[in-house]
Amino acid sequence: MNEGLELYWDSTYAIVVMLQQTYPDLSPEDVGLIQLAHLVESLPGFQDDPALVTDRILLDIQTEWTEETL
């Protein structure tokens, strides 16, 4: 995987790539926002403050993830 990569909430595309690599069997449509936040926070290299996340950020990540899996 991408060793040394630091992920922050605004790293939407990099987060999506890591989600696809880390959870290849998960479909973004089946993941709720709370679960998505936990998945992102558990990614290797995630460095941001979990308290900074908003629904808008999570929806952006989920939308990008959905588009990338089509």
N, C-alpha and C positions, 0 to 999 in steps of 0.2 A: 504494500500500500504506500501511501504518500508520507513516508517518514519525515519528520521535521516540519510538516505543514502545520501552521497555526490557523485555526478556524475561529471566526467571530460571527456574530449574528448577521452582519451585513455581507458575509462571504457566501451568498446564496448558492451560486453555481458550484463552488467547491464543496459546500455542505451536501448538495444533491449528489455529486459524484461520490462522495464518501458514503452517503446513505445507500446508494446503489451497490457499492462494493461491499459494504459491511452487512447489509440486509438484502441480499439479492432476491429473496423469496417474498419480501413484503411488497404489497401494492400500495401506493400512496393514497388511493381511494379508501383503503381499509384502515387508515391510521388517523385517529382523532388528533386534535391540536395538542392536548395535554400529553398524549403518548409521543407525538412528534417532538415536542420540547424535550422530553426525557431521552429520546433516541439521539437527538442532536447533541445534547449535553454529554452523552456517553461516548460520542465519537472520539477516536484518537486524535489528539491535537486541538480539541476544543478548548479555547482559552478565555472565552467571554464570561461575563457575569450573568448567571441564569436569571437574575432579577430584572435584567434589561430587556428581556423578550416581550414582544407584544403580539396580539393576535394577527396584526397586519404582517409582521415579519414571518410568523408561522404560515400564514396563508400564502405569502410570496414563495416560501420554500416549498410548500405543498404543490402550488401551481407549477413551479419550475420542475419539480420532481415528476409530476404527472406528464408534463410536456416532453420531458426527456425519456419517458418510458413508452411513448407512443411510437 
